[in-house]
Amino acid sequence: AQMGGTSMCGKTVRISSGGKSVTARVTDTCPSQFCTSGSLDLSQAVFSKLAPLDTGVIPITWEFA
C-alpha cells in the first residue's frame, strides 16, 4: 500500500538508522508477508551502510527523497 503498486519504482528514498543515513533507489515491492507498513526490504549493500549484515532487522525511518 505504501508503494501504490509499483508506481514508486525508480524513485529514491532516504533511510536512517542509528545515526547513519543512506540514499537508495526503489527497485521493487516487498511482499506484505515480509514487510509490514513502514518497513523496507533493503539490499545487502544498503543494509551494510547502516548496520552489520548479521544484525538481521534494524529499526529505520525513511522518506522519499
C-alpha positions in Angstrom: 0.0 0.0 0.0 2.8 2.4 0.8 4.2 1.9 -2.8 1.0 2.5 -4.6 1.6 -0.7 -6.6 4.9 -0.3 -8.4 4.5 3.5 -9.1 7.4 4.3 -6.7 9.9 2.1 -8.6 12.8 4.2 -9.7 12.3 6.8 -7.0 14.9 7.4 -4.3 14.4 7.1 -0.6 16.5 8.4 2.3 16.8 5.7 5.0 18.1 6.4 8.5 19.0 4.2 11.4 21.3 4.5 14.4 22.6 7.9 13.4 23.5 6.8 9.9 21.7 7.6 6.6 21.8 6.3 3.1 20.0 7.1 -0.1 18.8 4.2 -2.2 16.7 3.6 -5.3 13.4 1.7 -5.1 13.6 -1.3 -7.4 10.6 -3.4 -6.5 7.9 -4.1 -3.9 8.3 -6.2 -0.8 5.6 -8.8 -0.4 3.3 -7.9 2.5 4.0 -11.2 4.3 7.6 -10.0 4.7 7.2 -6.2 5.1 4.8 -4.5 7.5 3.6 -1.0 6.7 6.5 1.4 7.0 9.2 -1.3 6.6 11.6 -1.7 3.7 13.4 -4.8 2.4 16.9 -3.4 1.9 19.6 -4.8 -0.4 22.7 -6.1 1.4 24.7 -3.2 0.0 22.3 -0.6 1.5 21.8 -2.5 4.8 25.6 -2.8 5.4 25.9 1.0 5.3 23.5 1.2 8.3 24.5 -1.9 10.3 26.4 -5.1 10.1 24.6 -7.7 8.0 24.4 -10.2 10.8 22.2 -7.8 12.8 19.2 -9.0 10.8 16.4 -6.5 11.4 17.0 -2.9 12.3 14.6 0.0 13.2 14.6 2.6 10.4 12.9 5.8 9.4 12.6 6.7 5.8 11.2 9.2 3.3 11.0 9.6 -0.4 14.0 11.8 -1.4 
